[in-house]
Amino acid sequence: MISIKSQREIELLKKAGHIVYLTHQHLIPYLKPGITTNELDKIAEEYIISQGATPSFKGYEGFPKAICTSVNDEVVHGIPNNYKLKNGDIIGIDIGACYKGYHGDSAWSYAIGDISEEKAYLLEHTEKALFEGLKQVKDGNYIGDIGHAIEQYANQYKLGVIRELVGHGVGTSVHEDPDVPNYGRPKTGPRLKEGMVIAVEPMLNLGTRRVAILDNDWTIVTEDGRPSAHFEHTVLVTKDGYQILTGE
């Protein structure tokens, strides 16, 4: 069921989202060659707790860590471990924070040191695809309008659009209805209404859209081994557009 949030709920979701934003900002100075993804996880968890929240992902359906760290060909759900980031890597960091029972959720992909031109191209256009999708978020539009805008942009820049993974509603659960695919047809799917809160999150590949899952039953990787990027904001649907809840 798709829920319309009350003003009280919106205020709590704004707080949760802001904590997620602050956690991303807190991690940025550490994103250098030599740090392990485990170390990033510990820094993020401690910071989220310091802000009066708890990590949304830790223990979610058995996920063992506070954040997801997906490196290079890992699309999403990378489990932090002892891997040391190297110059030229890209890393997608997905962070969720729960504040007084309400969640914020945002992923961002970062360059580690000097990255290749093709990786820079992937990051630039996946981030731009997110904002192309967000342009379609307003009362009266449709979920399909968002996915269509993202897909059209990705196709223009010859990036693979993953179909097995989608955005979602956000509220008292980190994943609620409706699903928000990164592909689709205009004027299809649920209608957007003022007061809905959704996470829009394009996941695009430099190669084909095909993906596989690792033996840990969590981490999704590109089938062809080429890099993938992930950008996500939680937003509130407003009468005339949207408000980003996982920003400043």
C-alpha positions as CSV (number, residue, x, y, z in Angstrom):
1,M,0.0,0.0,0.0
2,I,1.3,3.5,-0.9
3,S,1.1,5.9,2.0
4,I,0.7,9.6,2.1
5,K,2.8,11.0,4.9
6,S,1.5,13.4,7.6
7,Q,3.3,16.6,8.4
8,R,4.7,15.0,11.6
9,E,6.0,12.0,9.5
10,I,7.5,14.4,6.9
11,E,9.5,16.2,9.6
12,L,10.9,12.9,11.0
13,L,11.7,11.7,7.4
14,K,13.5,15.1,6.8
15,K,15.6,14.5,10.0
16,A,16.5,10.9,9.0
17,G,17.3,12.1,5.5
18,H,19.5,14.9,6.7
19,I,21.5,12.4,8.9
20,V,22.1,10.3,5.8
21,Y,23.4,13.4,4.0
22,L,25.6,14.3,6.9
23,T,27.0,10.8,7.0
24,H,28.0,10.9,3.4
25,Q,29.7,14.3,4.0
26,H,31.5,12.8,7.0
27,L,32.9,10.0,4.9
28,I,34.2,12.0,2.0
29,P,37.5,13.0,3.6
30,Y,38.3,9.3,4.2
31,L,37.7,8.2,0.6
32,K,41.3,7.8,-0.3
33,P,43.5,4.9,-1.4
34,G,44.5,2.6,1.4
35,I,41.3,2.7,3.5
36,T,39.3,-0.5,3.8
37,T,35.6,-0.7,3.3
38,N,35.3,-2.1,6.8
39,E,36.9,1.0,8.2
40,L,34.4,3.2,6.2
41,D,31.6,1.1,7.7
42,K,32.8,1.6,11.2
43,I,33.2,5.4,10.7
44,A,29.7,5.6,9.2
45,E,28.0,3.5,11.9
46,E,29.6,5.6,14.7
47,Y,28.5,8.8,13.1
48,I,24.9,7.7,12.5
49,I,24.7,6.7,16.1
50,S,26.2,10.0,17.2
51,Q,23.3,11.8,15.5
52,G,20.7,9.9,17.5
53,A,19.9,7.4,14.8
54,T,20.6,3.8,14.0
55,P,21.8,2.3,10.7
56,S,18.8,1.2,8.7
57,F,20.6,-1.6,6.8
58,K,22.3,-3.4,9.7
59,G,20.4,-6.6,10.3
60,Y,17.9,-5.7,7.5
61,E,16.9,-9.2,6.2
62,G,20.2,-10.4,7.7
63,F,22.5,-7.8,6.1
64,P,25.6,-7.8,8.4
65,K,26.9,-4.2,8.1
66,A,25.8,-0.6,8.6
67,I,26.4,0.6,5.0
68,C,26.7,-0.9,1.5
69,T,30.1,-0.4,-0.2
70,S,30.1,-1.4,-3.9
71,V,33.4,-1.1,-5.7
72,N,33.9,-1.0,-9.5
73,D,31.8,-3.8,-11.1
74,E,29.7,-4.2,-7.9
75,V,26.4,-2.6,-8.5
76,V,24.8,-2.6,-5.1
77,H,24.7,-4.4,-1.7
78,G,28.5,-4.7,-1.5
79,I,29.4,-5.9,2.0
80,P,32.2,-4.0,3.7
81,N,35.3,-6.1,4.2
82,N,39.1,-5.9,4.3
83,Y,39.4,-4.7,0.7
84,K,41.7,-1.6,0.5
85,L,40.5,1.0,-1.9
86,K,43.0,1.7,-4.7
87,N,43.7,4.7,-6.9
88,G,41.4,4.5,-9.9
89,D,38.5,2.6,-8.1
90,I,35.0,3.9,-7.9
91,I,32.8,3.1,-5.0
92,G,29.1,3.3,-4.5
93,I,28.2,4.0,-0.9
94,D,24.5,3.4,0.1
95,I,23.5,4.7,3.5
96,G,20.3,4.4,5.5
97,A,19.5,5.9,8.9
98,C,16.5,5.4,11.1
99,Y,15.4,8.3,13.3
100,K,12.6,7.7,15.7
101,G,11.2,5.0,13.5
102,Y,11.6,6.8,10.1
103,H,14.2,6.2,7.5
104,G,16.4,8.1,5.1
105,D,18.1,6.4,2.2
106,S,20.7,7.8,-0.2
107,A,23.5,6.3,-2.3
108,W,26.3,8.2,-4.0
109,S,29.2,7.0,-6.2
110,Y,32.7,8.4,-5.6
111,A,36.0,8.4,-7.4
112,I,39.1,7.2,-5.5
113,G,42.1,9.2,-6.6
114,D,42.5,9.5,-10.3
115,I,39.9,7.5,-12.3
116,S,39.8,6.6,-16.0
117,E,37.8,8.8,-18.5
118,E,35.2,6.1,-18.9
119,K,34.6,5.8,-15.2
120,A,34.3,9.6,-15.0
121,Y,31.8,9.5,-17.8
122,L,29.8,6.8,-16.0
123,L,29.7,8.8,-12.8
124,E,28.7,12.0,-14.5
125,H,25.9,10.6,-16.5
126,T,24.5,8.3,-13.8
127,E,24.2,11.4,-11.5
128,K,22.6,13.4,-14.3
129,A,20.2,10.5,-15.0
130,L,19.0,10.8,-11.3
131,F,18.1,14.4,-11.8
132,E,16.4,13.7,-15.1
133,G,14.2,11.3,-13.2
134,L,13.6,13.7,-10.4
135,K,12.3,16.3,-12.9
136,Q,9.3,14.1,-13.4
137,V,8.4,14.0,-9.7
138,K,5.4,16.1,-8.9
139,D,1.8,15.6,-7.9
140,G,-0.3,14.2,-10.8
141,N,2.6,12.6,-12.7
142,Y,3.2,8.8,-12.8
143,I,5.9,6.4,-11.6
144,G,6.4,5.5,-15.3
145,D,7.3,9.1,-16.1
146,I,10.3,8.8,-13.8
147,G,11.6,5.6,-15.2
148,H,11.1,6.7,-18.8
149,A,13.1,9.9,-18.2
150,I,16.0,7.9,-16.7
151,E,16.0,5.2,-19.4
152,Q,15.9,7.8,-22.2
153,Y,18.8,9.6,-20.7
154,A,20.8,6.4,-20.1
155,N,20.1,5.2,-23.7
156,Q,21.3,8.6,-25.1
157,Y,24.7,8.0,-23.4
158,K,24.8,4.3,-24.1
159,L,24.7,3.1,-20.5
160,G,23.1,-0.2,-19.4
161,V,19.9,0.2,-17.4
162,I,19.5,-2.5,-14.8
163,R,16.0,-3.8,-14.6
164,E,16.2,-6.2,-11.6
165,L,16.8,-3.4,-9.1
166,V,14.4,-0.5,-8.5
167,G,13.8,2.5,-6.3
168,H,11.0,2.4,-3.7
169,G,8.9,4.2,-1.2
170,V,10.4,5.2,2.1
171,G,8.8,5.6,5.5
172,T,8.7,3.5,8.7
173,S,10.3,0.8,6.5
174,V,13.4,1.5,4.4
175,H,11.6,-0.2,1.5
176,E,7.9,0.5,1.0
177,D,5.5,0.6,-1.9
178,P,5.7,1.7,-4.7
179,D,8.5,0.3,-6.7
180,V,10.2,3.0,-8.8
181,P,11.9,1.4,-11.8
182,N,14.6,3.1,-13.8
183,Y,12.8,2.3,-17.1
184,G,9.2,2.5,-18.2
185,R,6.6,4.2,-20.3
186,P,5.1,7.6,-19.6
187,K,1.7,7.8,-17.9
188,T,1.9,4.3,-16.5
189,G,2.2,2.9,-13.0
190,P,0.9,4.5,-9.8
191,R,0.1,8.2,-9.8
192,L,2.3,10.4,-7.7
193,K,0.5,12.3,-5.0
194,E,1.6,15.2,-2.7
195,G,2.9,13.7,0.5
196,M,4.4,10.5,-0.9
197,V,8.1,9.9,-0.1
198,I,10.1,7.8,-2.6
199,A,13.7,6.9,-3.3
200,V,14.8,7.4,-6.9
201,E,18.0,5.5,-7.7
202,P,19.4,4.9,-11.1
203,M,22.0,2.1,-11.3
204,L,23.7,2.2,-14.6
205,N,26.5,0.2,-16.2
206,L,29.2,1.0,-18.7
207,G,28.5,-2.3,-20.4
208,T,25.3,-4.3,-20.7
209,R,22.5,-4.2,-18.3
210,R,23.0,-7.8,-17.2
211,V,23.9,-8.6,-13.6
212,A,24.6,-11.5,-11.4
213,I,24.6,-12.2,-7.6
214,L,27.7,-13.3,-5.7
215,D,27.7,-16.4,-3.4
216,N,27.1,-14.1,-0.4
217,D,23.5,-13.8,-1.6
218,W,23.7,-10.0,-1.4
219,T,26.2,-8.4,-3.7
220,I,25.0,-7.7,-7.3
221,V,27.8,-7.4,-9.9
222,T,27.8,-6.7,-13.6
223,E,27.8,-9.8,-15.7
224,D,30.5,-8.5,-18.0
225,G,32.8,-7.2,-15.2
226,R,32.6,-3.6,-16.4
227,P,32.0,-0.7,-13.8
228,S,28.6,0.3,-12.5
229,A,27.4,3.5,-10.7
230,H,24.6,4.2,-8.3
231,F,23.1,7.6,-7.3
232,E,20.0,7.9,-5.0
233,H,18.0,10.5,-3.2
234,T,14.9,10.2,-1.0
235,V,12.4,12.9,-2.0
236,L,9.1,14.2,-0.9
237,V,6.5,14.6,-3.7
238,T,5.1,18.2,-3.6
239,K,2.3,19.9,-5.4
240,D,4.7,21.5,-7.9
241,G,7.7,19.1,-7.8
242,Y,9.8,17.5,-5.2
243,Q,11.9,18.2,-2.1
244,I,15.1,16.3,-1.6
245,L,15.2,14.9,1.9
246,T,18.7,13.4,1.8
247,G,20.4,16.7,1.0
248,E,21.5,19.8,2.9
